[in-house]
């Protein structure tokens, strides 16, 4: 009987908002991690190909 009857609803909305915010931040950092990982793989592949091409050029000399 006492208190604000809408307070529970507001609390639920705030809790849902916090959960959504945490999930968004988590997803953001996962995407950064995936991007960093993919970039590392590209760099490694480039280095591997450069070394292979360097070996081919030396063998032709």
C-alpha positions in Angstrom: 0.0 0.0 0.0 2.9 2.3 0.7 5.5 3.5 -1.8 5.4 4.0 -5.5 3.6 1.2 -7.4 5.6 1.9 -10.5 9.0 1.6 -8.8 9.3 -2.1 -9.4 8.6 -1.6 -13.1 11.3 1.1 -13.3 13.8 -1.1 -11.5 13.1 -4.0 -13.9 13.6 -1.6 -16.9 16.9 -0.3 -15.4 18.1 -3.8 -14.8 17.2 -4.9 -18.3 19.0 -1.8 -19.6 22.1 -2.6 -17.6 22.1 -6.2 -18.9 21.8 -5.0 -22.5 24.6 -2.5 -21.9 26.9 -5.1 -20.5 26.1 -7.4 -23.4 26.8 -4.6 -25.9 30.2 -3.9 -24.4 31.0 -7.6 -24.3 30.1 -7.9 -28.0 32.2 -4.9 -28.8 35.3 -6.3 -27.2 34.7 -9.7 -28.8 34.6 -8.0 -32.2 37.9 -6.1 -31.4 39.5 -9.4 -30.4 38.3 -11.1 -33.6 39.5 -8.2 -35.7 42.9 -8.3 -34.0 43.1 -12.0 -34.5 42.2 -11.8 -38.2 44.7 -9.0 -38.7 47.4 -11.1 -37.1 46.6 -14.0 -39.4 46.8 -11.8 -42.5 50.2 -10.5 -41.4 51.5 -14.0 -40.8 50.2 -15.1 -44.2 51.8 -12.1 -45.9 55.1 -12.9 -44.2 55.0 -16.5 -45.1 54.3 -15.6 -48.8 57.1 -13.0 -48.7 59.5 -15.6 -47.4 58.4 -18.1 -50.1 58.8 -15.5 -52.8 62.2 -14.5 -51.5 63.3 -18.2 -51.6 62.0 -18.5 -55.2 63.9 -15.4 -56.2 67.1 -16.6 -54.6 66.8 -20.0 -56.3 66.5 -18.4 -59.7 69.8 -16.4 -59.2 
